[in-house]
Amino acid sequence: MQEQLLPAQTLAQKLLAKAAGRDQVAVGEILNCRVDLAMFHDSSGPRRLKPMLEELGATIWDKSKVVLVMDHYVPEQDDDSRRIVRIAHDWASEQRLPHVYDSIGICHVVVPQKGHIRPGMFCVGGDSHSPTGGAFGAYMFGIGSTEMLGVMVTGELWVRVPETFRMQWNKRLSAGVTAKDMMLHMVGRFGMNGGRYQAVEFCGSAVQALSMQERMTLSNMTAEMGAQVGLIAPDQTTREWLAATGESAAQHLDLDGWSTDEGAAATTHVFDAATLAPQVAAPHSPANTHPVNEFEQVRVDVAYIGACTGAKLDDLRSGPGFQGRQGGAGCAPDGRARQRAGPEPGRGRRHHERAAPGRRRGVAHRLRRLLGLRRQHPRRRQCDCHHGAQFQGPHGLGVGPGVSGLALYRGRLGAARCDF
């Protein structure tokens, strides 16, 4: 009898099939998936989960699969933040959670740096930018506190198998153009609901050429496009990154199956990376994105690199502005271990010194820092910000890290073209 071949499957379908204990799944099916990792931070986790678990009289299903990162309200700035952090500390101690990281960086960077994410995993996070884990070939997305409560008790979550939108970037990016520019271009083209809470998969030679940190930016910002997950098929770059972070089994990981099969049902959009210019998101939405040359005469007084999308070491190294101009620069770096790597040879010390004061700052502090930069320059209207979202408030213009540094260095956005 001839063996029946399985139908072609997308990467998203394969990941969900594994989580559901199935050989194959179809778009539209509702699955009950086993959770390999549940991540939350001081804002989304203990202060909300503790009273609900106590009311149910329930316990955590598997503490070894839970990661708590203190990154939003540290260091404590007022009574409210002190209360939130104290609840998190006390609850983590009561529960004897084995994976707690306090004030060492942004959760989306700390979790993979500490070896908690690997290809093939099904993960959830208590934060909207949790799709960052998709850069490693894991199915990871953000959920609310009620859903997280269910995960804490059962270790399972139902998921509807999504359609897949493949974003195929051919050729290579020009010098000075980054993954942030790619994402701003896509959000500008498709809008903030363009992902329709489906699966976005990034592929093509330009994506394969990106570093892991740049891939994390792509996956992270699928939240701004309204997608559930942002996936990238793992490859040798993934393997080498995991090995460098201490994953002892990285060289033996089987990566071959974690990719979309030829002929799998998906909607593909093709882009030419070589023609992409640096992008600028104008107020008050990431979808209000245009090429940098449309902002030729816009003056840049303040530049900020940080929050969930930026401030990885690659971001901090990408522009000269934080070395060459005094005053309006603010940084909120990611994990402390990465900052110990120091500035890139030839970059000088000023870049790293500017970054150092923010290394223990939380997300809430980072936003206060950005507001503070605006207040320090009351007559300066333009803030150049490497933040994931560009909503009404203090954010100003949203750009990639290279544009941010170069624009600050030269004093206007129009000078930040591909001429590094």
N, C-alpha and C positions, 0 to 999 in steps of 0.2 A: 504494500500500500504506500502510495507516494506521500511523503511528509508535507503537511499543510504549512505554507509559509505565512508568517505574520504580516499583516499589512504595514506599510511604511508609517512610521511614527515620528512626531516632532520630539525635540529634546524635552519640552514641557510634558508631553504625554509619557515619555519614558520615565521621567522623574516621579510623576504622580503614580504611575503603574507600580513602581518599586515601593512607594510609600503605602500603597493600598494592598500590596501583596498579590498583584495581578501581572499577567504576561503582557497585556495590552489594554488600552482604554480608548474610548471614543469621545470626541468633543461633545460637550453637553451632559455627559454622565456626571452624577453626583457620587463622590467617593468618600469613604471614611479612611483617612490617612493617619498613619502612625508618625508621631513627631519625634525627630531625632535631636532637636535642639530648640529650647525656648529661651529667648533673650529679652530682658527688660532692664530699664534704668531706674534711677531714684525717683523720677517723676511719674513714670507709667506703672511701676511695679508695686513694691510693698505697701505704700500708703493706700492703694486701691484694693490689692489682693488680700491683704491681711484681714480686714473686717469681713470680707465675703467668705473667705475660707473658714473663719471662726464661726460665722453664722451657720454654715453648712456642717460644721464639725468634721471637715474633710482634711486630708493630708496630701502632700505633693507626691505625684505618682512615681517620679524618679529624679532625685535631687542631682544626680550626676549629669543630667541633661539640661540643667537650668543654669543660666549665666546672668549675674546681676552686675551692672556697670554703673558706678556713681559718676555721672558726667554732666548732669543738667543743673544741679544746685550747689555745686562745689566750686570754690570754697564758699561757705555760707556767708551771705551778705546781710541777712536780716533775720528776725525771729521766725518768719514763715519758712525760709529756706533751712534754718537750723532744725526746725521741727520735722521737715520732710526728710532731711538727711539722717536725723536721729532715728526716725521710724525705720528707715531702710537698714541702718546699722543694727538696730536691736532685732529686727525681724530676721535678718540674715544670720545673726548669732543664734537666735532661738531655733531656727530651722537647720542650723549647722550646714549651710550651703557651702559646697566645696569650691565654687567658682565665683568669687566676688572680687571685683577690681575697682579700687577706690582712687579717683582723681588722677588716673594715668593717661586719659585720652578719651576721644569720642567713641561711643559704643560700637559704631559700624566699622571702625578701624581696629579697635582693641580685640573684638571677638575673633576675626581671622588671624590677627597677629599672635594671639594666644593659642592658635591651633584648634579652634572649635568648629571650623567649617571646612568640609572636604567635598569633592565632587560626589554627586549622587544622593546627598542628604536632603531631607525635608525639614525646613526650619521656619519658625515664626518669631516675630519680634514685636515688642510693644512700642513701636515707633514707625512713623510713616515712611522713613527712608530705609527700612529693613531690607528692601530688595537688593541692597548692596551685595548681599551674599550670593546673588545670582552670577556675579563675576567669576565665581569659583566653580560654576557648574552645579550649584545647589539650588533647589527650589525654596526661596525664602521671600517672605512678604510680611507686611505689617498687619496686626490685628488689634482690636480694642480690648478693654479690660474685661468685659464679660466673656468674650471668646477666650481670652488668656486664662480666665478662671477655669473654664471647661478643660483647657489643655493641662493646667496644673493638676487637676483631679483625675483626668482620664488618660492623658498622654495622646489624645487623638483629636482630630478636627476634620469636619467635612469640607470638601472642596469640589466645586464644579469645574470639570476639565475645560480649560479655556481654548479659544482659538489662538493661533500664533501669527504674529506680525513679524516678519523677518526684515531687519534693517541691514541691508547689504552695502557695506562701504568698500568700494573698489579703490585700487591704487594706494597712495600714501599721503598723509597729511603734510602740508608745507611746514617749514620751520616756523615755530612760534604759534602754530595752531594746535589746539589741544582737544581732549575728549569733551571738555566743557563746551567748546565751540560746536562740536558735533551735536551735543544734546540740545543746546539752545536753538540750533538750526532746525532740529526735528520738532521741538516743542513749538517753535514759531510756525512751522509748516502744518503740523497736525492739530495744534491746539492742546489745551490742558486736559481735554477729555478724549484726545485722539486715541489713547490706548484702550479705552472702553473697558477697563478692568480685565483685559485679556493678557496673554503672555507676549512680551516683546523679546525677540532674540536678535542679538547683534552679531553680525558675521561679515566675512569679506577680508581681503588682504590688509586693509587699513586697521581693522579691529585686531587681527592677529598680530600686527606689528606693535600694538600698544603694550605698555608695561602693565603689571597687575594693578598698580595704583590708579592708572588711567582707566583701566577697565572698570574698576570700582566706581569711578565717577559716572560712567555710562549707566551702570546698573542702579546706582543710587538715585539718579535723576529720572528714572522711569516713573517715580512717584509724581514728578511735575508733569508728566505726560498722561497721567491717569491710568497707567497699566498696573496689573497686579504684581507681575514679576518682570525683571530684566535679566535675561539669561545670556551667558556666553559659554560656548562649548570649551571644556578644559583642554589644555594642550601642554606642551613642554614648558612654556612660560609659567603655567599654573604649577606644574610639578616642581620647578626650580624655586618658585616663591615659597611654596609650602615647605620645601626642604630647608630653605634659609631661615624659616621661622621656627624650626625645630621639630617638624613633623617627621618622625623617624621612618615612617612607612611610605614617604612620598615617592621614593624611587620605584616602589612596587605597586603603586596605584594603577588600576586598570582604567584608562581613560578612553579606550577605543569606542565603547558603546555609547558614551554620553555626547551624542551629537544627533542632529536631525537627519533622518534617512532621506536619501534621494527619492523624490516623488511624494514625500509626505505633504498632506494638505496644509498649505500656509499661504498667507498673502505676503508677497515680497515687494519691498520698495528699494530701489537701487540709487545709490549716491556716488558721486565722484569726489573722493576725498582731496584730490589734488587741486580742485578748484574752490575748495571751501576757504573763505576768508574768516578772520576773527569776527566773532559775533558779539552784539551788545543787546541785552534785554532792558528796554526802557520801562519806566513805571507805567502801570503798576502790576505787571504780569510777565512771567517768563515767556508767554506766548507773543508778547509785543517785542519780538526780536528782529534785528536788522543787521546787515554787515557794518563793520566799524567805520567804513568810509562815509556812511550817512551821518556820522557824528563828528565830522572833520574839525569843527571849531569848539567842541565842548571841552571846557576846562576841567581838569581833575585836581581837586584840592586834597582829597582824603582817599586812601586806598585801604581796604580791609580784606584779609584772607582768613577764612575760617568757617566754622559751623560744620554741618553734617557732610557737605559735599567737598569742601576744600581743606587746605592746611595739611594735606599729606606731604611727605618730604619732597616728592616730585613737584608739588604745587609751589612750595617755598623756594625751590631752586630755579623756577622757570622764568623769573623776570628780574631785571637788574634794579628796579626802582627802589627796593628796600635797602639797597646799599648806597645809593647815590643822592638821596634827597632827605633832608631833615624834616621832622614834623609829622605830616599827616599819614602815618602808616600804622596799621594795627594788625597783629597776627594772633591767631588762636590755633596752635599746632595740634596734631593728633597725638598718638601714643608716645610716651616719654622715651621708650627704647629707640624709636626712629629718630628722635631729636638728638640722641647721643651720637648718632652717626656724624653730626656736625655738618658744616657747609661744604658744598662741593669744592674740590681743589680749584683754586683760582678765583673763587667767588668772594673771598675776603671774610672778615669777621662780622661786619655790621649786620649782614643778613641774618646770621644766627643769633646775634645779640638782641635784635629786635623781636625775634621769635620767642626767645627764652622766657620773658615774663609771663607769657600766656600759657605755658605748658600745663599748668594745673587748673586752668580755667574751665568752668562748665559752660553748657550751652546758654543758660540764663545769663551768666556773666558775659558771654561773648556778645549777646545782643545788647546788654548794658554798655559794653565797651564800644560797640558801634554807635549807639546813641551818644555816648560820651565824646566820641570823636567829632560828631556833628556839633555838639554843644561847644567844644573847644574852638571851633571855627565857625562862629555864628554868621559871619558874612560870606562864608564859602558854601555854596549851594550844592556842589556836586560831590557825591560819595560814590566811589568806584568799588564795587563789592563782589567778592568771589563767594557768594552764598547761593545755596540751591534755589531758593525761592525769591521772587522779586515782587512782593506784594506791597500794598499801600502802607506807608510808614517810613522808617528811616533808611531803607535799603538803597535808595538812589538807583544807579545803573548797575546791571549785572553783567559781568564779563568773565572770561577765563583768567587763570592766574598769570599767564604770560602777558596778556593785555594789561592787567591790573598793574603789574610791576613796571612795565615799559611806559604806560600812560602816565603813571605818577612821576617817573624819572624825567619824562619830556614835558609834562605839564598839560597835555591834552590828549583826548582819545584818538583823534585823527592821526597822531604820530605812531600809534600802535598797530603797524601793519607787519606783514611777513618779511621783515628786513632785519632780523636779529643777527 
